[in-house]
Amino acid sequence: MYDFAIAGGGIVGLSTAMALGQQYPDARIVVLEKESRLAFHQTGNNSGVIHSGIYYKPGSFKAQFCRDGSRSIVEFCQKHDIDYEICGKVIVATEEKELTQLEKLYQRGCENGLGVTKISAEQVKEIEPHVQCLAGIRVPTTGIVDYKQVCQKYAEIIASQGGDIRLNTKVEKIATITSNTHVIATNNGTFEARYLINCAGLHSDRLARLAQVEPQAKIVPFRGEYYELVPEKRYLVKTLIYPVPNPDFPFLGVHFTKMIDGNVHAGPNAVLSLKREGYKKTDFDWQDFIEVMTYRGFWKLAAKHADAGIQEIIRSFSKAAFVRSLQRLIPEVQADDLIPTHAGVRAQALMDDGKLVDDFLIIPGENSVHICNAPSPAATSSLEIGKAIVKQIPAPQHTPVAINI
């Protein structure tokens, strides 16, 4: 019998397991991961950005956890000798109509306490010499890291705490046989646990329903496709370069991201994936496809953002269109400067009314908790999310609770 079972070996599941081990040193903890390695999906395919929190509504989980997480993840990297860089980023307006939204972003950055500054086009060029714009914002706390390395360290700490990590172990059924015992059937044996924590990312809504919890939303997968600059053109980007996002569209737009390994990624676009784990255009799963096509929330979202969605699809199939979007930021970039690189899939929770869940969604159940929306900036926020989840969980009955006097 385990005290805690965590479904999902991504960065949120691992940070939660680690936080539980720190809070309850005698607790028996197991992480169940269906893949052959940890951080296989969202965590292992993201851009590696340590986000600042500038985009998020003040007071929201995302704003709070991202701001605090950008500090705690850096402290964690320093403590454990993980490579990172606080390089900062610029958000730039390339058209007059974007200046109002740029000002709103600046005000939000100030409200979130991020130390942002408004900079002129000339000052942008001092940071990013190849960018053409009208004005910009400097966000000094943004950084880069390899989150797979972070997850590996999380896993090492979990093991040192006595935690159990089971790979190739897919949760298939969940039964509650008493008020405080979950029986979790997997393809690799059955596990009993007093408390269940669902951090299953792309499948979090399905696991919630297996546990008889209504997640209030459905996960809709969006694939983000990237190019990277060829080595001889990496000099075009010094830090991170973002456009002013369209306030009517729920994605940030294509941008340039310097990676911790020296590569420079360009993207992503955002297109519906026809499979929850569909990293290629040809990936298809009939069940996943039918779920989305019969979900009224998706069609309401599609109707609201039809024009922008069509542009994303065009960029997906036309490199020339993708390049034109990038040239709004750096006019020198040419098609020959870019080669395709791996895509990522964002697990985005969508409600029946067609609205995207714009904050982390954490749903309590009977002796369980379900993280049903944790896309970006979840990696940046992982330590804070883990601590927040642990605060919601009662102490194991057999484990003495430490009291600070």
N, C-alpha and C positions, 0 to 999 in steps of 0.2 A: 504494500500500500504506500503510495506516494502522498505527500501533503499537497504538492502542487504539480500539475501537468500543464506544460505550455505547448500549444500546437502552433508550430511555425518556427523555423530556425533562421529567420531574417534578423535584421538589426534590432527591431522592436522586441521580438521574442527573446533574443539573447540578452538584451539590456534588462528586460524584466526578470529573467531568470537570475541574472547577476545581482540585481537589486534585492530580490527575495533572499538570495544566499547571504547577502550582507546584513539584511535585517533579521533573518532567522537562521543563524548558523547551524542549528541542529535539524532544520527541516529537510525532508527528502524531496528532491526536485528532479523532474525529468522534462527534457525538451524533445518533442517529437517532430522530426523533419522528414518529409516524404522524399526529398531528393538525396543524391549521393554525396552532396557537400552543402555546407552552410552558405547563406547569403546568395542563393542561386538565382533568385528572380529580381524583384525590384532593387534590393540592396546592391546586388552584384552587377547591375546594369545601369546604375544612375551616373550622373555627371561628376560626382565627387565633390560637389560644392558644399562648403560650410556656409549656410545661408545666414543672412543678418536678421530677417524678419520684416523687411521694409514693406512688403506687399500686404500684410495681414492686419485685419481689423484690431485696433487697440482693445485689449482686454480679452481677446479670444485665446483659446488654447494654443493655436498656432503662433500668435504673436508672443505670448508669454514663454512657451516652451522653446521656441526658436531663439529668442533673444538670450534666454538663460542657457540654452543648449549650445549656442555658438561659443560661449565661454567655457562651459564644462567639457565639451568635446576637445577643445584646445588643451585644457588642463590635463585631460586624460592622455592625449597624445604626448604631451611633454613628460608626463610621469612614466610612460611606457615606451618612450623612444620611437614613436611612430611618426614618419615624415608628414609634415603639413606645411602650409604656407598661408599666412594672412596677407594676401596680395591686394585686397580691395577690388571693387568693381565700379564701373561707370554705367549709368543709365542715361541714354541720350535721346533727345528729340531731333528728328531729322526733317520735320514739317511743322509749319506754324500751328496747325490744329492740335499738335501734340503738346504744346507748351503749357496749356491749362492743366492737362493730366500730369505733366511733369511736376508742376507746382503742388498738385494734390499729393503726389508721391513724396515729395520733400516734406510736406506738412505731416504726413503719416509717419515718415521716418523720425521726425522730431518727436511726435507723440509717443512713439515706441522707444525713445531714448537711445537712438543709434548713432548719434554724432555725425549725421550726414551734412554735407555742404553743397550749396549750389555753385556750379562752376560754368564759366563761359566756354564758348567753342574753342577759344585759344587755350584755355586751361585744360580742356579735354585733350587737346593735341599734345600738351606737355606730358600727359599720362599715356595716351594712345595716339601716336603720331599719324596713323593712317586712317583715323576715323574722321568722317565728315558729318557735322551736325550743327544745330543752331544753339544748343545749350545742353547742359547735363547735370547730373547729380553724382557726387562721389560718395560711395558707401564703403567706409574704411574697414569695417569688421568682417567683410566677406572673405572667405578663404577657400582652400582646396585641400583634399586629403583622399586617400584610398580607403573607402569604407569596408572593403573586404579585409584589409589589414586590421581595421578596428574590430570587426567581427571576430577575427581569429583571436585577438587578445581577449575579447569578451568570453569566448569559448574556453580559453586557457584558464581564465579566472573562475569560470563556473566549475570546471573540472577540479581546480585546486580547492574549491569550497565543498567538494563532494557531490556536485550535481552530475546528473546522468544525461548525456546527449545521444539520442538514437537516430541515426541516419537511415535512409531507405525505409522509413516507417510512416505510412500514410494513414491518417485517421479516416475510417470508413463508417463507423457507427458510434453514437454516444448514447448511453442509457444512464439514467439516474435511478439506482435501486433503493437508495435511502435518501433522506434529506441531506446527508453529508458524504455521499459516495457516488462518484461517477465511474462508470465502466466504459472504457474507451477501447473499442475494437479497431485494430489496425491490420494491415497486411503482414505485419511482423509481430503478431502476438497481441494479447489483451493487457491493458494497464488499468489499475484502479487508482483513483486520486480523490482526495477530499475537496479539492478546488481546481477548477479548470480555467485556464487563461487562453483565449483564442486570439492568436496573433498570425492568422493564416493569410493575410494579405489578399491576394487575388481570389482566394476562396473563403474569405472570412465570413461573408454573408451565408454561404452554404453551411459552414460549420456551426454558425449561430443557430440556424434552423435545425440542424441535427441535435442540438442541445435544447430544442424547444424554446428558443428565444427569437423573437421577431426583430430583425436588424433595422427595420424602418426604412431601408433603402436596398438597392441592388447594386452590386459591383458591375460596372461597365468598363471593359478594358480599352484603353487608348494607347496605341503604339506611337512612340516617339522615335523618329528616324534621324540618324546623324550622318554627317560627313566629317572627315578630319582633314586638316591642311597637310599637304605633303611637307616633308621635313624642311625643304629649302624655302618654304613660305611661312614658316612658323613665326618669323620675325614680325609679321604683320600684327600680331596680337601679343601684348605684354601681360595683361591681366585677364579680366572678364568684361565683356562688352555686351550690354543688353539694350534692346529698344524700349521705348515707352510702350507698355502693354495696352492693347485695346480694352477699354473698360467694359465693353459689351461682350467680350469673348473670354472664356474662363481659362485661357492658357497664355503664356508669357510671350510667345513669338520666338522666331529663330534668333539665336545669339551665338556669341563666340565664348568658349570656355577653355581657358588654359588648364591642363591637367597636371597632376602632381608628377607624372612620369615624363613630362615635357611635351606630350602631344597637345594639339589644339583641336577641340571638337567644335563643329558648327551645326546648330540645330537646337532643339528638334522641331519638326512639324508635329501635328497631333491628329492621328486618323484612327477611326474605329478599328480595333483588332477583331477579326472573326474567330478568334480563339483566345481564351483568357491568358494563355501563355504563348501567344502568337508573335514571335519575334521577326518572322518573315512575312512578306506579302502573301505568300502561298499557304501559310499556315491556316488551317480551318478545322473547327470542331462543330459538329452538327448541333449538339446540345447547347453549347455556348452561343452559337448563332441564333438558334430558335429562341433562347431566353431573351436575348436583346431585341430581336425583331418582334416579339410579342409583348414587349414591355412598353406600356403607354408613356412612361416617363422618358424613354429614349426618343420617341417620335415628337414629344413636346420640345425636348432639347434640340432635336434636329431642325424642327420648324423655326425655332427662335434664332438659330445660328446658321441657317442654310447657306447664306453667301460666304461666310467665313469658312464653313465646313467644306464647301466646294473648293475654295482656294487651297485648303490644306490637302485635299485629295489631289489636286493638280500638282502641288509641290511634291507629293509622294511619287508621282509617276514621271515628273518632268524635272530633270536636273537643272535645266535652264531657268525654270521658274524658281527653284530653290536658290540658285545663284543670284537671281535678281533681288530676292528678299535680303540676302546677305550683303549685296552691293549697296543697299540703303545705308548700311553702317560703314562698310569699307569698300569704296568704289573700285579699288585695285583688284579685288578678288575676281579670279576667272575660273571657268569650269575646270580647266586643267590643273588648277591648284588644289582640287578637292577629290578625295577618294572615299567611297562608302566605308562606314565602320558599323559596329554593332548597334542594334536598336534596343530600346527599353520598352516595357509595358507598364503603364500607370494603372493601378487599381483604384478607380474613381467611383465613389458611392454616388448614386443618382436616385433621387426621390420620385415618387409617382407623379408629382406635378411638374417634372422636367427640370427641377432645380438641382444643381450639383451641391452636394454637401461640402461646404467651404471651410469646415473646421474638422479637427480630429473628432471622430465619433466613437465614444467609449460607452458601451451599453452594459449595465449590470444584469446578471441573471441569478438563478438560485445557485449559490456557491460557485459562481462563475462570473467572468467579465469578458466582454467581447470587443475587441478593437476593430471596428468595421469601416473605418476610413482613416488611413494613415499613409497618404502619399507624401510627396515632398511638402514640407521639409522634415519628414519623420526621421531621416538619418541624422541630420543636424540635431534634432530634438530627442534622440533616442534615450540618452541618459535621464532627461527630465521626464519623458513619458514613462520610463520604467519606474522611476521614483513615485510618480503620480499614481500609477496602477497599484503599486504596493501599498500606498496609503488607503486605498479603497478595500483592501483585502484584510479580513480578520486574521489574527494570529492563530497558528495551529494550536489546538487545545493542549497538546502535550509539550509545547514549547514555551518556556518562561519568557515573559516580555520584559525587556530591559527598561528600567525607569531611571531617568536622569534626575538627581536630587541636587 
